[in-house]
Amino acid sequence: MDSNASGLLSRRTHPPPSSPGTELEAPKVLAYYVCGVKDKGKGLVATQPLPKGAVFLEEKPLFTQNAGCTNSNILSALANCTRDEQREYFTLCNAYKTSGKVLPALAIFQTNSFPCDDSPQTAPSKQRRGIFLTASRINHSCTPNVGRIWDVEKQAMVFRALCPMQAGEELCINYVDVLGTRQERNADLMDRVGFECVCEACALQGEGLAQSDQRRGTIWRLYDEVRMCLKEPTLGMRKAKLALRLLQEENLALYEATFCFDAFQLCALVSDFSNAKAWARRAWEASCASTGPDGPAARTFKMYWANPRAHRLAGTMPRMVLSGPNQDDRT
Ligand SMILES: C[S@@+](CC[C@H](N)C(=O)[O-])C[C@H]1O[C@@H](n2cnc3c(N)ncnc32)[C@H](O)[C@@H]1O
């Protein structure tokens, strides 16, 4: 999908990197350990420094079920597991424990399962979700430092460092979208997963919190605005660059590839193919860290990096020179 009928720029969500040509390998020793984390129960913590894009965990599901499954479906799936696996399953977090509204086996499934459907087209209630005994311990952060993708070929969930990490740092994904204000993010978390976040971004107070909320609110607005700028590519480029600067200030690597791809499309539109190539490369680099070099987003960006003229909007607006990515606005 390169464009839609309304002529808006197409989007690729959740892309993200390493430098081109860098071979990333899974660390030779276990790169994480599971331990108690303040105010969050258990969590995963890095045992060693991890470079941006490093795979630190690849895990196959204990079992999978449809999103709309029942408690008895879960009990049947558990019947095929070993005693140890069953025991471990029942030690996983249950976000519905106090309300008691959901039976325990199903409540644990709902608290801990990840989507792992082979096709993005599957209807939501039929989508496969899987239980991953280790990955279920990964906590949420509104400034996630981990990207994840379901690898269809390996039938495993793959987790990568979104940014360089130090030994001792907690490894966190995002359970919900993290571009709203703290209040909006927490309303979403409470609604969907039943807890209030204690991450660093949510712990901010006063001016720091106001600035973070403002930046995330602006990025959210720019996300929609950039794609409306088909007829004003210069303005679109300014907005995409502003979004990238704000993402960097918020330490949010997760959305970098999306805005780089927008910038690519704007350049391709006006036949600025030199800058288009530079943006496609940046989008590719950014997508490698969250979804990996073999993910669909990275493959698409790499193809446009090699041939920006292949984009269906290429050259459809009067020729002009926009601008390329800056070295200093990487997240
Ligand atoms: C999938 S589990 C993650 C692992 C869990 N901490 C454990 O001990 O097994 C999700 C639960 O972890 C806790 N949690 C995860 N991220 C959190 C955060 N940022 N702030 C507060 N609690 C969090 C919540 O209790 C949530 O229901």
The ligand as an SDF file (V2000), in Angstrom:
LIG
                    3D

 27 29  0  0  0  0  0  0  0  0999 V2000
    2.0840   -8.9410   31.4980 C   0  0  0  0  0  0  0  0  0  0  0  0
    2.3120   -8.5800   33.1790 S   0  0  0  0  0  0  0  0  0  0  0  0
    3.9840   -8.0730   33.2350 C   0  0  0  0  0  0  0  0  0  0  0  0
    4.7590   -8.8460   34.2480 C   0  0  0  0  0  0  0  0  0  0  0  0
    4.3260   -8.6430   35.6690 C   0  0  0  0  0  0  0  0  0  0  0  0
    4.9680   -7.4810   36.2490 N   0  0  0  0  0  0  0  0  0  0  0  0
    4.5880   -9.8600   36.5190 C   0  0  0  0  0  0  0  0  0  0  0  0
    4.9700   -9.7120   37.6990 O   0  0  0  0  0  0  0  0  0  0  0  0
    4.3750  -10.9680   36.0370 O   0  0  0  0  0  0  0  0  0  0  0  0
    1.3990   -7.0790   33.3110 C   0  0  0  0  0  0  0  0  0  0  0  0
    1.2520   -6.5680   34.7110 C   0  0  0  0  0  0  0  0  0  0  0  0
    2.4780   -6.0250   35.1770 O   0  0  0  0  0  0  0  0  0  0  0  0
    2.2640   -4.8050   35.8900 C   0  0  0  0  0  0  0  0  0  0  0  0
    2.8700   -3.7060   35.1240 N   0  0  0  0  0  0  0  0  0  0  0  0
    3.4480   -3.7900   33.9050 C   0  0  0  0  0  0  0  0  0  0  0  0
    3.9420   -2.6120   33.5180 N   0  0  0  0  0  0  0  0  0  0  0  0
    3.6590   -1.7270   34.4910 C   0  0  0  0  0  0  0  0  0  0  0  0
    3.8810   -0.3380   34.6510 C   0  0  0  0  0  0  0  0  0  0  0  0
    4.5050    0.4040   33.7350 N   0  0  0  0  0  0  0  0  0  0  0  0
    3.4300    0.2560   35.7740 N   0  0  0  0  0  0  0  0  0  0  0  0
    2.7910   -0.4670   36.7240 C   0  0  0  0  0  0  0  0  0  0  0  0
    2.5540   -1.7990   36.6420 N   0  0  0  0  0  0  0  0  0  0  0  0
    2.9800   -2.4320   35.5380 C   0  0  0  0  0  0  0  0  0  0  0  0
    0.7630   -4.6380   35.9810 C   0  0  0  0  0  0  0  0  0  0  0  0
    0.3490   -5.2040   37.1970 O   0  0  0  0  0  0  0  0  0  0  0  0
    0.2500   -5.4410   34.8190 C   0  0  0  0  0  0  0  0  0  0  0  0
   -1.0560   -5.9350   35.0290 O   0  0  0  0  0  0  0  0  0  0  0  0
  1  2  1  0
  2  3  1  0
  2 10  1  0
  3  4  1  0
  4  5  1  0
  5  6  1  0
  5  7  1  0
  7  8  2  0
  7  9  1  0
 10 11  1  0
 11 12  1  0
 11 26  1  0
 12 13  1  0
 13 14  1  0
 13 24  1  0
 14 15  1  0
 14 23  1  0
 15 16  2  0
 16 17  1  0
 17 18  1  0
 17 23  2  0
 18 19  1  0
 18 20  2  0
 20 21  1  0
 21 22  2  0
 22 23  1  0
 24 25  1  0
 24 26  1  0
 26 27  1  0
M  CHG  2   2   1   9  -1
M  END
$$$$
